[in-house]
């Protein structure tokens, strides 16, 4: 998910997306531990997606405080 796509989501959608991404990250780590992961680049990509979403959530929180 690109940053532009993350910014277009509402607050509720961001929370749902971060929960989904965290579950996906857990599943990928589990697959890697059991040697069943097909593409190892998926793990860093999901981590970056989680970071993008959390960054947007935090920016929105800070904007609400300043206003």
Secondary structure, 3 states (H helix, E strand, C coil): CCHHHHHCCCHHHHHHHHHHHHHHHHHHHHHHHCCCCCCCHHHHHHHHHHHHHHHHHHHHHHHHHHC
